[in-house]
Amino acid sequence: MRHLGSLGRSAEIAVVLAAAGSDWVATAMGLRTCRELSCRIRCTLGVGQCPHHVAMDDPLPARLAQVAERLGPTFVKGAQSLALRPDMVPAHYALALSRLYEGAAPFEGERARQIVAKELGAPLGRLFADFESEPIAAASLSQVHRATLPNGTVVAVKVQRPGIEEQVREDLRLLASLARLAERMRPVSGGLRPSEAVAEVAAVMRRELDFEQEGRVTDAVRIFHADDPDVVVPTVHWSHTSRRVLTLDFIDGLAPCPPEQIREAGLDPQLLLDIGARAVFRQVFEHGLFHADPHPGNLRLLPGNRLCFLDFGMFGRVGPREQRRMALVLWALVNGDADGLAGQLLRLGTRRPGADPEAFRAAVVEGLDQFGSGDATRSMTALLMHQLAAGGANGINFPRGLMLLARALVSLEGTAAIMAPDTDVAAMSRALLPGLVDRLIPSPANLEQALSRNKLAYGELLLDLPDLVAELSDQRSVAGTAPAPQPVRIIRSAAIGAAGALLGGVLARRRRSPT
């Protein structure tokens, strides 16, 4: 127990898990199912509801979702994160966890005022002309207050819950210990990998608790969309921002709602949805930094058919290689290309020991057949999540960027179901992807840009190529066998890529030449 930190909290976690049917956890820790006498009396006599127990008639995934709600913010946020990791958590667990609601009761307004003053290092009266004590929104990690700066700007002030960072840190430490315990006592199966799941939750929670990082992401996306009059991202007021306080322009708009209400406000629901889809795809495939959770609570519909993105606590970041691969994944998905989809997912993923890529390929084909072209068109995200789950079941791990893209698409599809129920998200994606694929896949112009950025590396690779081939030949002579095929493929691909970039740059320059 001394390795589990706080005895009281670790006992609470074990007891709630045991009450949900995982009695072995409490047994391993030397605890009773219910540690409080009043709870044991209730459980024995069947009188009243013990706060530790959940509905035992429910399947285990649903019981674990209830456990998360009982154990608080760390577990709720963690469960929501894992719901979007079908390669790490079996699909039926992910579905149950995805239904968790993050809402929370607000904490005292006076306490929020004290936190803001302490974090920003000045009396509240000097920082704001007005600060409303009643929050306008509350969630598991923070709440939001409306305020006015001395210059008259109306702002939204996001304030972290008191003590939440310490509670999250302790809970994550306890969870890591329980995950190791679970792996020792119960064999890992069905794609469920407890220690990796806890590490994923820890990474998500650290990012969401750093409001300065959220502010930097918000600023970067706002600058990226500066040339798009249809997309609004609030301005961060850095003079009133810290790691636990984030101050942004207050955006007074309509939250996504049924199409009739949107039209009554003088707005076009389909146009707004198209703007949102285009913005998310541009963020992912052009900027490489994107809002990973565009659900209705994080969007506002503004006059003039403009769309505002709020709350960048959950964001994704992808590089050029991932952008290309992810674009091709979606391209294969919306066109029902099973071979192309499996190939691109395997190139994106990493293989755990014992991975079975051929079984994964078969599962991808089966998934496309099972959904059928009609259903796949209606729920592209369900099909994508199915394929990612198949990867986890067959030993394939996928990068975080792809998972966050899946999360963004799930949120987008959910928003579409509210604003324009007949919208075909796959058709929207199909219309947007050709331009993105053309931009991402090598063309003479793109190759010339790549040459300009990497000409020294490409040149060095081409000059070193004869030496590399000679080294492989020497290894073959010494070993008396053919060299391993993987290095050959790597060198061949690298050489072709470098030569292609050089050739593309030369051709592009020749086309521009007046001669």
Secondary structure by P-SEA (a helix, b strand, c coil): ccccccaaaaaaaaaaaaaaccaaaaaaacccccccaaaaaaaaaccccccccccccccaaaaaaaaaaaacaaaaaaaaaaccccccccaaaaaaaaacccbbbbccaaaaaaaaaaaacccccccccccccccccccccbbbbbbccccbbbbbbbbcccaaaaaaaaaaaaaaaaaaaaaacccccccccaaaaaaaaaaaaaaaacaaaaaaaaaaaaaaacccccbbbbbbccccccccbbbcccccccccccaaaaaaacccaaaaaaaaaaaaaaaaccccccccccccccbbbbccbbbbbccccccccccaaaaaaaaaaaaaaaaccaaaaaaaaaaaccccccccaaaaaaaaaaaaaaacaaaaaacaaaaaaaaaaaaaaacccccaaaaaaaaaaaaaaaaaaaccccccaaaaaaaacaaaaaaccccaaaaaaaaaacaaaaaaaaaaaaaaaaaaaaaaaaacccccaaaaaaaaaaaaaaaaaaaaaaaaaaaaccc
